[in-house]
Amino acid sequence: MAEIRVLDKHTSELIAAGEVVERPASVAKELLENAIDAGATKITLSIRRGGIELLQIVDNGTGIEAEYIDKAFIRHATSKIKTAEDLNSIHTLGFRGEALASIASVARVEVLTRTQADEYACLYRIAGGEEQGMEPGARPVGTTITVRDLFYNTPARMKFLKKDASEGTFVADVVLHTALSHPEISFRFEREGKLQFVTPGDGKLISAVHAAVGRDFARDLLPVEGELGVYQVTGLVTPPRACRASRGAQYFYVNGRYVKNRTMMAAMENAYKGTLMQGKFPGGVLMLTLPAELVDVNVHPAKTEIRFAREGDVFDAVYRAVRNALTTPGSGECRFSMDHGDHGKQQAAQAQPAPPQSAPQAPARPAAAQTATPHHPGGGFATMTAAQYRAARSLTDPIPPRPVPGISTAPGQGSIHAVRADYDKQPTPAVSVADAVRALGEVSEAELDILPDLTEEENTAAVPNPPADASAVHTGPVPAPAAGEAPAPAGQPASAVETAPQQTSFVPEPAQETEEAGTASALSALPTGTPEQTTLAPTPQSEPLRLVGEVFRTYIITERAGELCLIDKHAAHERILFEKLSKDYGNVPAQMLLVPVQVNLSAEEKLAVLQNQKLLEDAGIEAEDYGGATVIVRAVPADVPVDDVEDMLIELAARLARGGDALREKTEWVLHSIACRAAVKAGDRSDPSELLALAQQILDGSVPPFCPHGRPCVLKITRKELEKQFGRIV
């Protein structure tokens, strides 16, 4: 049978200290809470080497009486509670009496304190749980606690600490959380001899947020204030447009204590439902005040996890308060009004003063024009029909003929007879093939580019030899000759230039298929006497991909070989970029930013970014420490827009902070995130040539037809399936 023995005092203290003191940030948290409980209004925290070499807190609280200083370092000695019943109504941040004893067992501690009743201060030293004596000192009323050489006597614990910069970031997070919980206290944080931030201590939460978190985060915050029974919710939240790619900017407090609670987080995010894009999370500072007997804070040694007696009531209180804040004017959430514009116009008309009678009256406008664009005092415009608009803008007049190269449209020369007379009397004008084809209608420049370049003599010779079938060129009936004019000789075809006077009335623009057919017919009817005109349009070997269009600025519609293809342009572009990044991984083309982007992260997120710098550099992202909670991004892959750099790094940092993935998986989703940020977005305007090129790349089989996240890029519908749907075939 194993022997049971009682551990010595030093060993038991080291075991107990491991539950409370995990890193310098744990020491900072316990000492800050003690300073707040002592009634301090000004607190200064200074660290060196991330708090391992030195961590000092100076406050102006009530101090500790000299006779009780040594008792403060005895385990479970506290001034916050007396009996077990006091645990049901805890109103202070600290109450266990374990913090100072745990800290003193793994570090060298000095306490310099003075109360209002004492004539001088008292300096007390303790190291490794062993008292080093007490002596007189000097300082104003308050307490100064200095912790040196943390874990000096437990090297096994020391080796599990992170780098000094990372540990300092965790300490900065603790100071940030504490400063936001008590805006009435002025907090000053110094790191490696440099001032990081100072909160004003004016009691305004927005002032503390501006000083501790930053101006960018505090700029758009919305005030929250609500009450449901005994629950009171106050704070600040971000509008939907300012939400982030991670939950790193969510701060929750219960009775002035920073906590991590899923109920409050879920209530806050549900209030934003319907206003946030997928993958975005709200941020803010929410403070919940409730009776102490309805919450249990004695759940975890760190006291960041709590339990509510009525979770549903807490959820409702937070949800309603945040929801009401989002429905206030200026929050960015759309609100619908059932009032029609007529009522507003009538009110505006009543408020508009009548013009003086002596003022000169403007000439009356036509009735149609008055109906078309009446300008109301309220600033709105009346609607009109198409006929009213055309009448108001004098668009009902006949459309003048389109000018044709080589033909004058001056008065007296615009009739078909004048043109024929000129044709009989004068030599044939030199009209190029391109001009003749252009006279047929709207021909694109791309179609004109396929015509051969002819010399002046070839251009002149091209028109006097018209095709036998004149209908291919002459698109309108030829009127009877005027009196006294000889008819055209038999076999004399009408020239292409005779069609211009026939276009004196508005004719709807033909469909695309009609234009293509007319152009092809005209090209086939051109003279073939010259070798250059025999190879105008080479016949393709296979049916090319045809762009039909784009719907909802998101989906590309193409047609080829009896198939209708719907392509998600964002998913397709994302897949193409992912394949490109994977191929170039380790040598991804990156662009140096003209102005580096500063990104504020939580301690865990920043640590994850710094630990994976090599991984990010191989993917084309250059990020480095900028001090405090900030990381600076100097370069990103060439396809990533500058506006997306901050969100991209926040998303990557949050994913890296969760950890648990192998290097291969980490690499893949880092490339996923970069490709997603760099790809064209749904709703963006895209040029038809870009859409066609994108569709061609995704349909030629060179990349998988699904995005890196597993969603399909292409949906194909055959002609047979369409005809079945329309009942053409059974």
C-alpha positions in Angstrom: 0.0 0.0 0.0 1.3 3.4 -0.9 2.4 5.7 1.9 0.3 8.8 2.5 2.3 11.8 3.6 1.6 15.5 4.3 3.4 17.9 2.0 5.6 20.6 3.5 4.4 24.2 3.4 6.7 25.3 0.5 5.5 22.5 -1.8 1.8 23.0 -1.0 2.2 26.7 -1.7 3.8 26.1 -5.0 0.9 23.7 -6.0 -1.7 26.3 -4.9 0.2 29.1 -6.7 -0.1 27.3 -10.0 -3.9 27.7 -9.9 -3.7 31.5 -9.4 -0.4 32.6 -10.9 0.1 31.3 -14.4 2.1 34.2 -16.0 2.8 37.8 -15.3 -0.6 38.8 -16.5 -2.2 36.8 -13.6 -0.1 38.8 -11.1 -1.2 42.1 -12.7 -4.8 41.1 -12.6 -4.8 40.2 -8.9 -2.9 43.3 -7.8 -5.1 45.6 -9.9 -8.2 44.1 -8.3 -6.7 44.7 -4.9 -6.0 48.3 -5.7 -9.5 48.9 -7.0 -11.0 47.3 -3.8 -8.8 49.7 -1.8 -10.7 52.6 -3.3 -7.9 53.9 -5.5 -8.6 56.7 -8.1 -5.2 56.6 -9.8 -3.3 53.4 -10.6 0.0 53.0 -12.4 1.3 49.7 -13.6 4.9 49.3 -14.9 6.6 46.2 -16.3 10.0 45.2 -17.6 10.7 42.1 -19.7 7.1 41.4 -20.0 6.6 41.5 -16.2 9.0 38.7 -15.5 11.9 40.9 -14.3 9.7 43.6 -12.8 6.0 44.3 -12.3 5.1 47.2 -10.1 1.7 48.7 -9.2 1.3 52.1 -7.5 -2.1 53.3 -6.2 -3.5 56.0 -4.0 -5.9 53.8 -2.1 -6.5 53.5 1.6 -3.3 51.5 2.2 -2.6 48.6 4.7 -2.1 49.0 8.4 1.4 48.0 9.5 0.1 45.4 11.9 -1.8 43.6 9.2 0.8 43.5 6.4 2.3 40.1 7.2 -1.1 38.6 7.6 -2.0 39.7 4.1 0.5 37.1 2.8 -1.0 34.2 4.7 -3.2 31.9 2.5 -6.9 32.5 2.8 -6.4 35.7 4.8 -8.7 38.4 3.5 -10.6 41.5 4.6 -13.4 41.1 2.0 -15.5 38.4 3.7 -16.0 37.0 7.2 -18.5 34.1 7.0 -19.8 31.6 4.4 -22.9 33.6 4.0 -20.9 36.5 2.6 -20.1 34.3 -0.5 -23.7 34.8 -1.6 -23.3 38.5 -1.9 -19.8 39.4 -3.0 -19.4 43.0 -4.0 -15.6 43.1 -4.3 -13.3 41.9 -7.0 -11.1 39.9 -4.7 -12.3 37.7 -1.8 -10.4 34.4 -1.6 -7.2 35.7 0.1 -5.0 33.6 -2.1 -3.4 36.1 -4.5 -0.7 37.7 -2.3 0.3 34.3 -0.8 0.6 32.7 -4.2 2.6 35.5 -5.7 5.0 35.7 -2.8 5.7 31.9 -3.1 7.1 32.2 -6.6 8.7 35.7 -6.6 10.4 38.4 -4.6 7.8 40.9 -3.3 8.1 44.3 -1.7 5.2 46.2 -0.2 5.4 49.9 0.6 2.2 51.1 2.1 0.8 53.9 4.3 -2.7 54.7 5.6 -4.1 58.0 6.5 -3.6 57.4 10.2 0.0 56.4 10.0 2.8 59.0 10.3 5.2 57.1 7.9 5.0 54.3 5.5 6.0 50.7 6.1 8.2 48.6 3.8 7.7 44.8 3.9 9.7 42.2 2.0 9.0 38.5 1.3 10.7 36.1 -1.1 9.7 32.5 -2.0 7.2 32.5 0.9 9.8 33.4 3.4 9.6 36.8 5.2 12.6 39.1 4.8 11.7 41.7 7.5 9.9 45.0 7.8 11.3 48.6 8.0 10.1 52.2 7.8 9.7 53.9 4.4 8.3 57.0 2.8 5.4 57.6 0.4 2.0 59.3 0.3 -1.2 57.5 1.4 -1.6 54.3 -0.7 0.3 51.2 -1.6 3.2 50.2 -3.9 3.7 46.5 -4.6 6.8 45.5 -6.5 7.1 41.9 -7.9 10.6 40.9 -9.1 12.0 37.7 -10.7 8.8 35.9 -11.2 9.2 32.0 -11.0 12.9 32.4 -10.0 12.5 29.4 -7.7 10.5 27.3 -10.1 12.5 26.9 -13.4 10.0 24.3 -14.7 7.3 27.0 -14.7 9.7 29.6 -16.2 10.4 27.5 -19.4 6.7 27.4 -20.3 6.5 31.2 -20.5 6.4 32.9 -23.9 8.7 35.5 -25.2 9.0 38.8 -23.2 7.1 40.7 -25.9 4.2 38.1 -25.8 4.0 38.1 -22.0 4.0 41.9 -22.1 1.0 41.9 -24.5 -0.9 39.6 -22.1 -0.3 42.1 -19.3 -1.5 44.9 -21.5 -4.7 43.0 -22.2 -5.3 42.7 -18.4 -4.8 46.5 -17.9 -7.1 47.2 -20.8 -9.9 45.0 -19.5 -9.6 46.6 -16.0 -9.4 50.1 -17.3 -12.7 49.6 -19.3 -14.5 48.2 -16.2 -13.8 51.3 -14.1 -13.8 54.5 -16.2 -13.9 56.5 -13.0 -10.3 55.4 -12.2 -7.3 56.8 -14.1 -5.1 54.0 -15.3 -1.5 54.5 -16.5 0.4 51.7 -18.2 4.1 51.8 -18.8 6.0 49.1 -20.6 9.8 48.9 -20.8 10.0 52.5 -19.6 7.6 53.7 -22.3 4.1 55.0 -21.7 1.5 52.9 -23.5 -1.8 54.7 -22.5 -3.4 56.8 -19.8 -7.2 56.9 -19.2 -8.6 60.2 -18.0 -10.7 58.7 -15.1 -13.6 61.1 -15.8 -16.2 58.4 -15.4 -17.1 58.4 -19.1 -16.8 55.0 -20.8 -16.2 56.5 -24.2 -13.1 58.3 -22.8 -11.7 55.1 -21.4 -12.3 53.2 -24.7 -10.7 56.0 -26.7 -7.6 56.0 -24.6 -7.1 52.3 -24.1 -8.5 50.7 -27.2 -8.0 53.4 -29.8 -9.6 56.2 -31.7 -10.7 54.0 -34.7 -12.7 51.7 -32.5 -14.2 54.4 -30.4 -15.2 56.6 -33.3 -18.4 54.9 -34.4 -19.6 53.3 -31.1 -23.3 53.5 -30.2 -24.5 54.0 -26.6 -26.4 51.1 -25.0 -28.8 51.6 -22.1 -31.6 49.3 -21.0 -33.3 47.8 -18.0 -35.3 44.7 -17.5 -36.4 44.1 -14.0 -33.4 43.9 -11.7 -31.0 43.7 -14.7 -29.4 46.9 -16.0 -27.3 47.0 -19.2 -25.1 49.9 -20.2 -22.2 50.3 -22.6 -21.2 50.9 -26.2 -21.4 48.7 -29.3 -20.2 49.0 -32.9 -22.7 49.7 -35.7 -23.1 47.0 -38.3 -20.8 48.7 -40.8 -17.9 48.7 -38.3 -17.9 45.1 -37.3 -14.8 43.0 -37.4 -13.7 39.6 -38.7 -13.2 38.2 -35.1 -14.6 38.4 -31.6 -11.5 40.1 -30.3 -13.2 43.4 -29.6 -16.0 42.1 -27.3 -15.7 43.0 -23.7 -18.3 41.8 -21.1 -18.5 42.9 -17.5 -20.8 41.8 -14.7 -20.9 44.0 -11.6 -17.6 45.6 -12.7 -15.8 42.3 -13.2 -14.4 41.3 -16.6 -15.9 37.9 -17.6 -16.1 35.5 -20.5 -19.7 34.5 -20.8 -21.4 32.8 -23.7 -24.9 33.9 -22.7 -24.0 37.6 -23.1 -22.0 36.9 -26.3 -24.9 35.1 -27.9 -27.5 37.8 -26.9 -25.3 40.5 -28.3 -24.7 38.7 -31.7 -28.4 37.7 -32.0 -29.3 41.4 -31.7 -27.3 42.0 -34.9 -28.9 39.1 -36.8 -30.0 40.3 -40.3 -27.6 43.2 -40.3 -24.2 41.5 -40.4 -22.4 39.9 -43.3 -21.4 36.3 -42.7 -18.0 36.0 -41.0 -18.4 39.4 -39.3 -18.7 39.9 -35.5 -19.9 42.9 -33.5 -17.7 44.5 -30.9 -18.4 46.6 -27.9 -18.2 47.1 -24.2 -21.3 45.8 -22.3 -21.7 46.2 -18.5 -24.4 44.2 -16.8 -25.5 45.1 -13.3 -27.6 42.8 -11.2 -28.0 41.7 -7.5 -25.0 39.8 -6.2 -27.1 36.8 -5.1 -28.2 36.2 -8.8 -24.6 35.5 -10.0 -21.9 33.1 -8.8 -18.4 34.3 -9.3 -16.8 31.6 -7.2 -16.5 29.1 -10.2 -12.8 29.4 -11.3 -9.7 30.7 -9.6 -9.2 33.3 -12.2 -12.8 34.5 -11.6 -13.4 35.1 -15.4 -16.1 32.4 -15.6 -19.4 32.9 -13.8 -22.8 31.4 -13.5 -26.2 33.2 -13.6 -29.1 32.1 -11.6 -31.5 32.9 -14.5 -29.7 32.7 -17.9 -32.9 33.5 -19.9 -33.4 36.8 -18.2 -29.8 37.8 -18.7 -30.1 36.9 -22.4 -33.3 39.0 -22.8 -31.9 42.0 -21.0 -28.8 42.1 -23.1 -30.6 41.4 -26.4 -33.2 44.1 -25.9 -30.7 46.7 -24.9 -28.4 46.1 -27.9 -31.4 45.8 -30.2 -32.7 49.2 -29.1 -29.3 50.8 -29.6 -29.2 49.5 -33.2 -32.6 51.0 -34.1 -31.6 54.5 -33.1 -31.0 57.0 -35.9 -27.5 56.9 -37.2 -26.8 53.3 -36.3 -26.6 52.1 -39.9 -29.5 49.7 -39.7 -32.3 50.1 -42.3 -35.7 51.0 -40.9 -38.9 51.1 -42.9 -41.5 53.8 -42.7 -45.1 53.4 -43.8 -45.5 57.1 -44.5 -45.8 58.0 -48.2 -44.1 60.9 -49.7 -47.3 62.9 -50.4 -47.8 63.7 -46.7 -44.2 65.0 -46.4 -44.7 67.0 -49.6 -47.8 68.6 -48.3 -46.1 69.6 -45.0 -43.2 71.0 -47.0 -45.6 72.9 -49.2 -47.4 74.4 -46.2 -44.0 75.4 -44.7 -42.9 77.0 -47.9 -43.7 80.8 -47.9 -45.8 82.1 -50.8 -43.9 84.2 -53.3 -44.6 88.0 -53.2 -47.3 89.3 -55.6 -45.0 92.0 -56.9 -42.4 89.5 -58.1 -42.3 89.1 -61.9 -44.1 85.9 -63.0 -42.1 83.4 -65.0 -43.6 82.4 -68.4 -45.9 79.5 -68.1 -44.5 76.2 -69.0 -46.3 73.7 -71.3 -48.7 71.4 -69.4 -46.6 68.4 -70.5 -43.4 69.9 -69.1 -45.1 70.8 -65.8 -46.2 67.2 -65.5 -42.8 65.9 -66.4 -40.6 67.5 -63.8 -42.4 69.5 -61.2 -39.9 70.6 -58.5 -41.6 70.3 -55.1 -40.6 72.4 -52.1 -40.0 69.2 -50.2 -37.1 68.3 -52.6 -38.8 65.4 -54.4 -39.7 64.9 -58.1 -43.0 63.6 -59.5 -43.0 60.5 -61.6 -44.0 60.5 -65.3 -44.7 58.2 -68.1 -42.3 57.7 -71.0 -44.6 59.6 -73.3 -44.7 62.6 -70.9 -41.0 62.6 -70.7 -40.5 62.5 -74.4 -43.0 65.3 -74.8 -41.3 67.4 -72.1 -37.9 67.0 -73.7 -39.1 67.5 -77.3 -38.2 64.0 -78.2 -41.2 63.4 -80.5 -39.6 65.2 -83.5 -38.4 63.0 -86.4 -34.9 61.7 -85.9 -32.5 63.2 -88.5 -30.8 60.8 -90.9 -27.6 59.3 -89.8 -24.7 60.9 -91.7 -23.2 58.6 -94.3 -19.5 58.9 -95.4 -19.3 60.5 -98.8 -22.9 61.9 -98.8 -23.9 65.4 -97.9 -27.0 66.0 -95.9 -27.4 69.7 -96.6 -30.8 71.1 -97.6 -31.8 70.2 -101.1 -29.6 67.2 -101.2 -31.3 64.9 -98.7 -33.7 63.2 -101.2 -33.2 60.0 -103.0 -33.6 61.8 -106.3 -30.8 64.3 -105.5 -28.5 61.5 -104.6 -29.4 59.6 -107.9 -28.8 62.8 -109.9 -25.4 63.3 -108.3 -24.6 59.6 -108.9 -25.4 59.9 -112.6 -23.5 63.2 -113.1 -20.4 62.7 -110.9 -17.8 60.0 -110.7 -18.4 57.3 -108.0 -17.1 58.5 -104.7 -14.3 56.6 -103.1 -16.1 54.7 -100.3 -14.2 52.1 -98.3 -15.5 48.6 -97.5 -15.6 49.5 -93.8 -17.7 52.6 -94.6 -20.1 50.6 -96.8 -20.6 48.0 -94.0 -21.0 50.8 -91.4 -23.8 52.2 -93.5 -25.8 49.0 -93.0 -26.4 49.9 -89.3 -24.6 49.7 -86.0 -21.5 47.7 -86.6 -19.0 47.3 -83.7 -15.4 48.3 -84.1 -14.4 44.8 -83.3 -16.3 43.6 -86.4 -14.7 46.3 -88.5 -11.3 45.2 -87.4 -11.6 41.9 -89.3 -12.0 43.8 -92.7 -8.8 43.9 -94.8 -6.9 47.1 -95.2 -7.2 48.3 -98.8 -5.4 50.9 -100.8 -7.2 53.9 -102.2 -7.5 52.3 -105.7 -8.9 49.1 -104.2 -11.4 51.1 -102.1 -12.5 52.9 -105.3 -12.8 49.7 -107.2 -14.8 48.0 -104.5 -18.1 49.9 -104.9 -18.6 50.2 -108.7 -18.9 46.4 -108.9 -21.8 45.8 -106.5 -23.1 42.3 -105.9 -25.8 40.9 -108.1 -28.2 40.7 -105.2 -28.7 44.3 -104.3 -31.0 43.4 -101.4 -27.9 42.5 -99.3 -26.9 46.2 -99.4 -30.1 48.1 -100.1 -32.3 47.7 -97.1 -35.3 49.8 -98.1 -37.7 50.1 -101.1 -36.6 52.4 -103.9 -39.3 55.1 -104.6 -40.6 55.7 -108.1 -38.6 58.3 -110.0 -39.9 61.9 -110.1 -41.7 63.3 -113.0 -39.5 64.0 -115.9 -36.7 61.8 -114.6 -35.7 58.6 -116.4 -35.9 55.4 -114.4 -32.8 53.6 -113.5 -31.4 51.4 -116.2 -32.3 47.7 -116.0 -29.8 45.7 -114.0 -28.4 48.9 -112.4 -28.4 48.0 -108.6 -29.2 50.6 -105.9 -26.0 51.6 -104.1 -25.5 51.1 -100.5 -25.3 54.9 -100.0 -28.9 55.3 -101.2 -30.2 53.8 -98.0 -29.5 56.8 -95.7 -32.5 59.0 -96.7 -34.8 56.1 -95.9 -33.8 56.2 -92.1 -35.7 59.4 -91.4 -38.1 57.8 -88.9 -37.3 56.1 -85.6 -36.7 52.4 -86.0 -36.0 50.2 -83.0 -32.4 48.9 -82.8 -32.4 45.3 -84.1 -31.5 42.4 -81.9 -28.0 41.1 -81.6 -28.7 38.0 -83.7 -30.2 40.2 -86.5 -27.1 42.5 -86.5 -24.8 39.5 -86.7 -26.8 37.9 -89.5 -27.0 41.2 -91.4 -23.3 41.8 -91.1 -22.4 38.3 -92.2 -24.7 38.7 -95.2 -23.1 42.0 -96.1 -19.6 40.6 -95.8 -20.5 37.6 -97.9 -21.9 39.9 -100.6 -18.8 42.0 -100.9 -16.8 41.6 -104.2 -14.3 38.8 -104.2 -12.1 40.1 -106.9 -9.2 40.7 -104.6 -7.5 37.8 -102.7 -7.6 39.8 -99.4 -11.4 39.6 -99.3 -11.6 35.8 -99.5 -10.5 35.2 -95.9 -12.6 37.7 -93.9 -13.9 35.4 -91.1 -12.2 32.0 -90.6 -14.5 29.3 -89.5 -13.7 28.1 -85.9 -12.9 24.5 -85.4 -15.2 24.2 -82.3 -18.1 26.3 -81.0 -16.7 29.1 -78.9 -17.9 30.1 -75.4 -20.5 32.8 -75.7 -21.2 35.3 -72.9 -24.9 35.8 -72.5 -24.7 38.2 -69.6 -24.6 38.6 -65.9 -27.5 38.6 -63.3 -27.5 40.1 -59.8 -23.9 41.3 -60.5 -22.9 37.9 -59.2 -23.6 35.1 -61.6 -22.2 34.8 -65.1 -24.4 33.2 -67.8 -22.6 31.5 -70.7 -23.6 29.2 -73.6 -21.6 26.6 -75.4 -22.3 23.3 -77.1 -25.9 23.1 -76.1 -25.2 23.9 -72.4 -26.2 26.8 -70.3 -23.6 27.5 -67.6 -24.2 29.6 -64.5 -21.0 30.6 -62.8 -20.5 32.3 -59.4 -17.9 34.9 -60.3 -16.6 35.3 -56.7 -16.3 31.5 -56.1 -14.7 31.0 -59.5 -12.2 33.8 -59.1 -11.4 32.6 -55.6 -10.6 29.2 -56.9 -8.3 30.5 -59.6 -6.4 32.7 -57.2 -6.1 29.8 -54.7 -4.5 27.6 -57.3 -2.2 30.4 -58.3 -1.2 31.0 -54.7 -0.6 27.3 -54.0 1.6 27.0 -57.1 3.7 30.1 -56.0 3.7 29.3 -52.3 7.0 30.3 -50.8 7.5 32.9 -53.6 4.1 34.6 -53.8 4.3 38.0 -55.5 3.7 40.6 -52.9 3.2 44.4 -53.0 4.8 46.7 -50.5 2.2 49.0 -49.0 2.9 52.7 -49.5 1.4 53.3 -46.1 1.7 50.3 -43.8 -1.5 49.2 -42.1 -1.8 49.1 -38.3 -4.0 46.3 -36.9 -5.0 46.1 -33.3 -5.3 42.5 -32.0 -5.9 40.8 -28.7 -3.0 39.3 -26.9 -3.8 35.7 -28.1 -4.3 36.9 -31.7 -1.1 39.0 -31.7 0.9 36.1 -30.3 -0.4 33.7 -32.9 0.6 36.2 -35.7 4.1 36.6 -34.4 4.6 32.8 -33.9 3.5 32.2 -37.5 5.4 35.0 -39.3 7.3 32.5 -41.5 4.0 30.9 -42.6 2.5 34.3 -43.5 5.7 35.5 -45.3 5.6 32.4 -47.5 2.0 33.4 -48.4 3.0 36.9 -49.2 2.1 38.7 -46.0 4.8 40.7 -44.1 3.6 41.5 -40.5 5.7 42.5 -37.5 5.3 43.7 -34.0 4.6 47.4 -33.6 4.3 47.6 -29.8 1.4 47.3 -27.5 -1.5 45.4 -29.0 -0.6 46.5 -32.6 0.8 44.6 -35.5 1.9 46.4 -38.6 1.4 45.0 -42.1 4.0 46.1 -44.7 3.3 43.8 -47.6 0.4 41.7 -48.9 -0.2 39.6 -52.0 -0.5 41.7 -55.1 -4.2 40.8 -55.6 -5.4 41.8 -52.2 -7.0 45.3 -52.0 -5.6 47.6 -49.4 -9.1 48.1 -47.8 -9.2 44.4 -47.0 -5.8 44.1 -45.3 -7.0 44.8 -41.8 -10.0 42.4 -41.9 -7.8 39.7 -43.6 -5.2 39.8 -40.8 -7.8 39.9 -38.0 -9.5 36.8 -39.6 -6.1 35.0 -39.9 -5.1 35.9 -36.4 -8.3 34.6 -34.9 -8.0 31.3 -36.7 -4.3 31.0 -35.8 -5.0 31.8 -32.2 -7.4 28.8 -32.0 -4.6 26.5 -33.0 -4.8 22.8 -33.2 -4.3 22.4 -36.9 -1.3 20.8 -38.6 1.0 22.9 -40.7 -0.5 21.7 -43.9 -4.1 22.7 -42.8 -2.9 26.0 -41.5 -1.2 26.8 -44.9 -4.3 25.8 -46.8 -6.7 28.0 -44.9 -4.3 30.9 -44.9 -4.3 30.7 -48.7 -8.1 30.3 -48.6 -8.4 33.6 -46.7 -6.1 35.5 -49.0 -7.8 34.2 -52.1 -11.2 35.1 -50.7 -10.1 38.7 -49.9 -8.4 39.1 -53.3 -11.3 37.7 -55.4 -13.9 39.9 -57.1 -16.9 40.3 -54.8 -20.5 39.6 -55.5 -22.1 42.9 -56.5 -19.0 44.4 -58.0 -19.3 45.8 -61.5 -17.3 43.7 -64.0 -16.4 44.3 -67.6 -17.9 41.7 -70.1 -14.4 40.8 -71.3 -13.4 40.1 -67.7 -16.5 37.9 -67.2 -15.8 36.0 -70.4 -12.2 35.4 -69.4 -13.2 34.3 -65.9 -15.8 31.9 -67.3 -13.3 30.5 -69.9 -10.7 29.7 -67.2 -13.2 27.9 -64.9 -14.8 25.9 -67.8 -11.7 24.7 -69.5 -11.0 22.2 -66.8 -7.7 23.6 -65.6 -9.0 24.2 -62.0 -11.6 22.3 -60.0 -15.1 23.6 -60.4 -15.6 24.4 -56.7 -14.2 27.1 -54.4 -11.6 26.4 -51.7 -14.4 26.3 -49.1 -16.2 23.5 -51.0 -19.0 25.5 -52.7 -19.7 24.8 -56.4 -18.6 27.4 -58.9 -20.6 26.2 -61.9 -24.1 24.9 -62.5 -24.8 23.4 -65.9 -28.2 23.1 -67.6 -28.4 21.3 -70.9 -30.8 22.3 -73.7 -32.6 19.0 -73.3 -33.3 19.7 -69.6 -34.7 23.1 -70.5 -36.9 21.7 -73.2 -38.2 19.2 -70.7 -39.1 21.9 -68.2 -41.0 23.9 -70.9 -42.8 20.8 -72.1 -41.2 20.8 -75.6 -40.2 17.2 -75.1 -41.5 14.4 -72.9 
